Amino acid sequence: MTEVLALIPARGGSKGIPRKNIRPFCGYPLIAYSIAAGLQAQTVTRVIVSTDDEEIAAVARAWGAETPFLRPAEFAQDQTTDLPVFQHALSWLAEREAYRPDVVVQLRPTSPIRPVGLVDDAVRTLLRHADADSVRGIVPAGQNPHKMWRLPGGLDSPMKNLLDVEGIEEPYNAPRQILPEVYWQTGHIDAIRPGVIWRGSMSGRNIYPLLIDPNYTVDLDNLRDWARAEWLALNGGLKMVWPGRAKRPMPEKIELLVLDFDGVVTDNRVWVDEQGREMVAAYRSDSLIISRLRRAGTEVVILSSEVNPVVAARARKMNVEAIHGIGLDEKAKVLKNLLESRKIEPSRVAYIGNDLNDLPCFEQVGWAVAVADALPEVLRAADYVTTRPGGHGAVREVCDLILKEKPQS
C-alpha cells in the first residue's frame, strides 16, 4: 500500500489575524477544514498537524488529526519557510517511528475552501507520472504578468516591462488573447515525493499542475478577507470539503418556514419590570416581508419553548401561527407532527434557529438556517448562516432569499 502523509503546518503566531488557525470559520476551527480534507481523501493514510502551540494541537486532535510532536520554536518563526518544517516532521517520524511515507501532501489551513476530491487528484497525478517531483494546485492568473512593470530606477526614470515574450515586440501593448496563458499557484494542495524534501526543495524541478476552479481561491490576510471567504463557503454553491455534514442548497420550493422565537424573531434579550412582566425586542420589517412570503405560497409558523404570552402577541402582530410553551426536548417531535398533519414534505421546509434545542429540528427539515449570532454548534449544523443576527433582520434576510426564487403575485 502506498503510504501518503497529509502534513498540516499550523504555527501559533499570526500577525494579521490572531489565532487564525483555530479561529471559527463558518462554525468550525479553520484548521478543521484541512484535517477533513486529509481524513476524507481515499489515498491519504495518515494526517498529522505540525504545530508549536499546545492549544492548536488539542484542537487538531479533537478534529481527528495526530500531533505526535510539538514543533521546535526555531521552526515556528515569522520568517520560517516550509522546508525546515517538513524536514523536521519527516526526520522525527523516521527516527522515532521508522515511518517513511511514499508521498507527502501539504494542506495549508489558510486555504479552507477545497473542492471535493482535490487531494486524491493530486496524489494520483503524482503517482501516475514517474518523473514528477511534485504536483501543485494552480488557477488561471487574475492579472497577466506580461502587462506588468518594474521600476528599476524609481519614479524618476523609465519603466521596464516585467516579462518579454518571444515573437511579440511589445507584449504590454498586445491583446490578452495572443499572450501566453499564465497560472497562479494556490495554497490548496501540494503533493511531494519525500526524497525531494530531503534534497532541499519543497517542489523539485518537475512540478506537475493540478488545475483548480478559481472560484475556490481565497486569501485570508485580514478580517475583510475572512468575511468574504465565509460568505463564499456558505453561499457560493461550491462542492467543497466540510468538517461536518455538507451544506445543502436552499430547496427550489419551500412550503413552510418555521421560526424559533427567542434569538430569532427577537434579539434574545428580555426586559422585566418590577411586577415580573416581560418585554422583548423584535424587527418590525419581519412582519412586512412575511406577508409577501405568504402571498407567494410559503406559510410561516413560530415554534417556541417560551411560555410567555409575548410570543402569541408578537405572532398576532406578524399575522402568523405560533405554537409555544413546548418542552425543551419536544420541539422536534412537535415539528414532525406538524408536518405530518399538514402533509408537508420535510424537504420543502426551512427552519431558522439559534440554540441547542433547535438542532433536532434541523434534522427534520430540508434547509436549516442559523442566525449570525447563533451558538457555534448551531452554526456548524446549519446549511445557511445569515449575515444578520437574530432580532435584527435575520428573518427578513431569509424571507428575501426565498422570495427571489418565487414568482411574485
C-alpha positions, 0 to 999 in steps of 0.5 A: 500500500502506498503510504501518503502523509497529509502534513498540516503546518499550523504555527501559533503566531499570526500577525494579521489575524490572531489565532487564525488557525483555530479561529471559527470559520463558518462554525468550525476551527479553520484548521478543521477544514484541512484535517477533513480534507486529509481524513476524507481523501481515499489515498491519504493514510495518515494526517498529522498537524505540525504545530508549536502551540499546545492549544492548536494541537488539542484542537487538531486532535479533537478534529481527528488529526495526530500531533505526535510532536510539538514543533521546535520554536526555531521552526515556528518563526515569522520568517520560517519557510516550509522546508525546515518544517517538513524536514523536521516532521519527516526526520522525527517520524523516521527516527522515532517511528521508522515511518517513511511515507511514499508521498507527502501532501501539504494542506495549508489551513489558510486555504479552507475552501477545497473542492471535493476530491482535490487531494486524491487528484493530486496524489494520483497525478503524482503517482501516475507520472514517474518523473514528477517531483511534485504536483501543485494546485494552480488557477488561471492568473487574475492579472497577466504578468506580461502587462506588468512593470518594474521600476528599476530606477524609481519614479524618476526614470523609465519603466521596464516591462516585467516579462518579454515574450518571444515573437511579440515586440511589445507584449504590454501593448498586445491583446490578452488573447495572443499572450501566453496563458499564465497560472497562479499557484494556490495554497490548496494542495501540494503533493511531494515525493519525500526524497525531494524534501530531503534534497532541499526543495519543497517542489523539485524541478518537475512540478506537475499542475493540478488545475483548480476552479478559481472560484475556490481561491481565497486569501485570508490576510485580514478580517475583510478577507475572512468575511468574504471567504465565509460568505463564499463557503456558505453561499457560493454553491461550491462542492467543497470539503466540510468538517461536518455534514455538507451544506445543502442548497436552499430547496427550489420550493419551500412550503413552510418556514418555521421560526424559533422565537427567542434569538430569532424573531427577537434579539434574545434579550428580555426586559422585566419590570418590577411586577415580573412582566416581560418585554422583548425586542423584535424587527418590525420589517419581519412582519412586512416581508412575511406577508409577501412570503405568504402571498407567494405560497410559503406559510410561516409558523413560530415554534417556541419553548417560551411560555410567555404570552409575548410570543402569541402577541408578537405572532398576532402582530406578524399575522402568523401561527405560533405554537409555544410553551413546548418542552425543551426536548419536544420541539422536534417531535412537535415539528414532525407532527406538524408536518405530518398533519399538514402533509408537508414534505420535510424537504420543502421546509426551512427552519431558522434557529439559534440554540441547542434545542433547535438542532433536532429540528434541523434534522427534520427539515430540508434547509436549516438556517442559523442566525449570525449570532447563533451558538457555534454548534448551531452554526456548524449544523446549519446549511445557511448562516445569515449575515444578520443576527437574530432580532435584527433582520435575520428573518427578513434576510431569509424571507428575501432569499426565498422570495427571489426564487418565487414568482411574485403575485 
